[in-house]
């Protein structure tokens, strides 16, 4: 068994730095890991893994806690560390087309059902920048929609995605004629 211990990450209760005696080779965002750790990434328990010198940084998904998930993550990490050759780190190439295809499906339906639209503003080094428009632009719940629905769907479908961010809309504001007619005279 590989020796390891957890360290809290200041200011980030969702992340733990696991100091390991024998970290897999590489540095940066993890793009591939063996089972059972891969399963925890696929089901959204873990949203980010990063190789650091002598450590693995693990970030839990929204609504998850280390109290509830810690033992399961630790066991999966132990098993995955036994297969260092199966780890891949560094930003994988992610295309705008791959992300757009995910957003065209059920994940994007959540935004469209609320009268909004979601666009890929850019992809660089595994980081996806999304832009919302319509009713979702400026909505107080937009950050939650990105983190719980869109980011999870994108990470499941597109290996190599390290982070999904919401950026401020650069598109001109649009109000549909139907919305204006429903609002009536001011």
N, C-alpha and C positions, 0 to 999 in steps of 0.2 A: 504494500500500500504506500502511496506517495504522501509524504507529510505535507500538511497544509493547515493554515489557520485564517479565519476571517478578520478583516479590519474594517471598521465603519468608514464611510466616506463623508467627510465634513460637509454639511449643507445638502446632502443628497440621501435621504433615507431609503430610496429605492435601490441604491447601489451598495455593493460590498466588494472590497478588494480582497481577493483570496490569495494570500502569499503562499507560494508553492515551492517545494524544494527542487522540483524538476519541471519547469514550465516548458510547454511546447515551443519549438523554434518559431520565430517570427515576432512581429511587432505591429500593433495597430488593430483595427476592427477585424473581428473573426468572421470569416465568410463561410466556413464549413467546420463542423464538429461531428464526432461519432455519436451514435445512440448510447445511452438514453438522453444525453444532453440535447441532442438535435430535436428530440420530441418536445422538450420543454420550450425550445425556441419556437417550434412549429405551432404549439398550442397557445402561445402568447404569455406563458408563465415568465419567460425571459424575453426581454425586448432588445437587449444589446449585450454583446460579449466583446471584450477588448483584451488583447495580449499586451502586457507591460513587462518590462524586465523583472523576472522573478515573481510575476503575479498574473492573475486573471481578474479583470474587472467585470462584474456581473450586475446587470440592471434588470430589476423585475418589472413586469408589465403593470399597467394601471389597475388599481384595485387589489393588487397583490401585496402581501406583507412577508417580511423575513420570518416573523413568528410562525406564520402558517406554512410557508414554502421552504424555509431554510433547510430542514433535514432532507427533503426531496432534492433540492438543488445541490446540496453537499454530496449526496450519494451519487447523483448523476455526474457531477464534476469529477469525483474520484474515479468513476468508471471511465470517463472520457480521457482523463489524464493518463490512463494506462495504455492509450493508443495515440501517442503523440504524432505519429505519421499521418493520421487522419485529419489533423487540424490544418486549417488554412487561414492565414491572416493577411491583411492588406485589402485595400478597396478593390472590389471586383468591378468590372465594367457593367454598368446598368444603363439601359437605354430609355429614352423618353417614350419610345413606342411600347416597351414592356409595361411601364407605369400607366400609360394612357389606356392600354388594354384592360388593366385591372380596374381602373376608374370607370371604364365603360360598362362594367358589370354591376353586380349587386352592391358592392361597396359604394360606388358612385350613386346608386339609386337612393341611398339615404339622404344625400345632399339634394338630389333632384326632387325628392318627395317633399322637401321643405321649400321649394321654389328657388333653389340655388344651383350653382354650377361649380365644378372644381376643375382646375387647369394645372398642368405641369409647367411650372415656371422655369424649372431647370433641374439638372442632375449633374452632380460633380463628386467624384471620389466616393460614390456610394450614398451620398446625401441627396435626398429628394426634397425639392422646394415646391410646395403646393400653394395655389392661390385660389381663393373662394370669391365668387361673385353672386349677384342677385341677392336673395333674401338672406343668404348665409354670410355675406360680406359684413363683418362687424358684429355678427351675432355673438352674444356672450358665451354660448355653448360651442362655438366653432373649434376652440382648442380641444375640447373633450371629443368632439366628432373626429378630429384628426387623429388624436392619440388612441382612442379606443376602437374606432371602426376602420378608418382609412389606412393608418399606419400598420395595423395588425394584418389587414388583407394584403397590403403591398409586401410586407415582410414574408408572409406565407407563400406568395406567388413568385417573388423575384429574389433569388439568392443574391447576396452581395449588398443589399440595402442596409446601410448602417444607421441612418436616421431619416426621419420624415419630419419636415418643418413646415409651418404655416408662415407665409410671408404676407406683408401688406399688399393689398390689391393695387395693381398699377393700371387696371382697366377703368374707363370712365364709369361712373355710377349709372345704373340702368334701372328704371322702374317700368314695369309692364303697363300697358294701357289698361288691362283688366284690373290691376291693383289700384290705379288712379280712379277708375270708375267705381270700384267698390268703396273707396274712401269717401267719395262724395265731395261736395263743395266745402271749402275751408272757411 
